[in-house]
Structures are given as structure tokens and as C-alpha cells.
Amino acid sequence: MASSAKFNADQFANMDTHVAGIIFVYAGKDGNDTAMHFSGKEYEMTAKTQDEFIRVMRNLKTTLWLVKEKETELREKNDGIRCKYRTTTPTTIYVNMANKERAKVFETSDCDFSKFGFFPTKKDLERSARDKKKYIHASTIAMLEALNFRVEFPKAETTTDAKVETKKKEKVQKKADAAPATVPASVQATVTTPATASVSVQKAA
């Protein structure tokens, strides 16, 4: 189940950043940084592949998008409502796998941009009204490009065991294709002679 938690300076100082999920780190005064942790299968890569990386980042983007969308709607009736997520740009982003292995770290100060569009603007919300899913995906790709993300993971992960298993299956299939057709003893075939007389033949095992 997806969840998110805020960490104040004291809590973040004692936090192990090698936890499953995505962590946003925000710069604090005198080095007292704070953080926001997004956890759950929606934000945890299960394989180090490009598709998995984009999946979790798109899910993060979707969460922030929908919360901002709801906040905008509620503020029409109560302008004092605010979501718990910070709209300021994080200094560091940790992307960790489900097994807690570090998949990627973004240092936003290394980028050419100061903002990355984690939250949608009013214009974004208007644009996405017709096809929200498609627009959020495009927005996620643009965000990653602004973060200087390059294709660093394979599209699909193929392990050594998987390759061996595939070769075994191919070998067995090749033998099966080359073998002459046989009929099991339990199968009875009917043969029709030119004289139109039908006789039942039991094939030997």
C-alpha cells in the first residue's frame, strides 16, 4: 500500500536513506535537512530496468498531480487548505529498489534547471483535462530530461538463469520438431482402403 511520511531535521539525521521507495531531501538552515519518503510498491522498483524506473517516477508524478488537483478543487471552497507535500525543489532525490538497493540519485544542483515540474501548474491541469494519463506520462518524461536522466538501465532485465532456461527450451523444441511423428498405443487410427472398407488398426507402442 502506497504511503508517504515527512521527516523533520532530527528524524532525517537518524534516517537510513537505503530504504525502499523514493526520498526527497530538502535543504534546511545550517545543514538541518528534512525529507519526504514515498513508500509502497507504486514507488519501489522491482528490477533495474528502464521501464521500472519510469513506472515508479510516473506513479510519483501521478500522486503529486492528483493531490494538487484535489487541493485546487477544495481551495475554491476553503482557501486555507494545503497539501502536506512541499512545492519547493528538493536538493537530492533517492530512488531505491524494493530490496533497498540504490537505483539512482539525482542532485538537482547539477542540473541546468531550478524547477522540474513535480507539481502541475494551473495550465497543466487545464491541458490534462481531456487525457490526463497521457499528459502525466509526457510530463514525467520531460521532468526526467530536465533532471539530466539518461537511459542507464536496460529495457528488460535478462538474468543468466533465464538465458540458460531459454536455451534449454529451445533445444527441447528443436529435438521435438526433428523427431518423426508417433502415435501412442492408446490412440486408435482408422484407415480407409480403396475398396471403401474401413478397418481399425491398433498402432504398436
Disulfide bonds with the S-S distance in Angstrom:
none
